[in-house]
């Protein structure tokens, strides 16, 4: 199980570092609406998390969900399984988030896996995982604030 989670974390980290945090392209009045692609049909493992994922396209919902998951993450005290549950909830939220909000959940998932491994091994969490969450929060702060949600660390 740990190997699977570690591979997922590395893949998530690679995805996050490949994402651009550039400003969106300016739109014009003659722009055509975009169509959304159908949802992925890949199976997801069952999870016992009670966290609800934000609805697709809802910036406010994604920002609020991130704040809830991060608060849950901070409330955990040395429980590797609880950190793994945060990882699963973050992956569920990432799957339905849009745009830059995916980075919020990806980075929180990586941090949660790092924390879970650190609890089990007695080690420390890698600083780059912490920095990744911080960077994702800063990248999304303006959008979330515009929706009336302040991201919290």
C-alpha positions, 0 to 999 in steps of 0.5 A: 500500500505504501509503495502505491501511495508513494508512486501516486505521490511522485506522479502527483508531484511531477504533474504539479511541477509541470503545471503552469501558474501563468495568468489566464489568456485575455478573452474577447467578446467573440470568444466561443464557449469551450466544451468540457470533456467527458469525465474519466471512466477510470475506477477509483479505490474505495475510501472511507473519507467523509469529506465531500469533493467540490463540484466541478468548476466551482472555484468557491467550493474548491477553495472552501474544500481545501481549507477544510482538508487543510484544517483536518490535516493540521488537526491530526496528531501522529496518525499515519492512517489519518494522513492517508485519508487526507491524501485520498480526500485530496485526490477525490477533490482534485479529480473534480476541481478545475484549473489551478485549484487542482494544484491545491489538492495535489500539493496537499495530497503529496504533503499528506503522504510525506507526513504519513511516511514520516510518522511511520519512519520517525523522520521529518517531512520534506521541506519541498512538500511544505513549499509546494502547498504554500506555492499552490495557496499563493497561486490560487489566493487571488481567485479564491479571494475573488470568490469570498474565500481566504485560503488558510495555512 
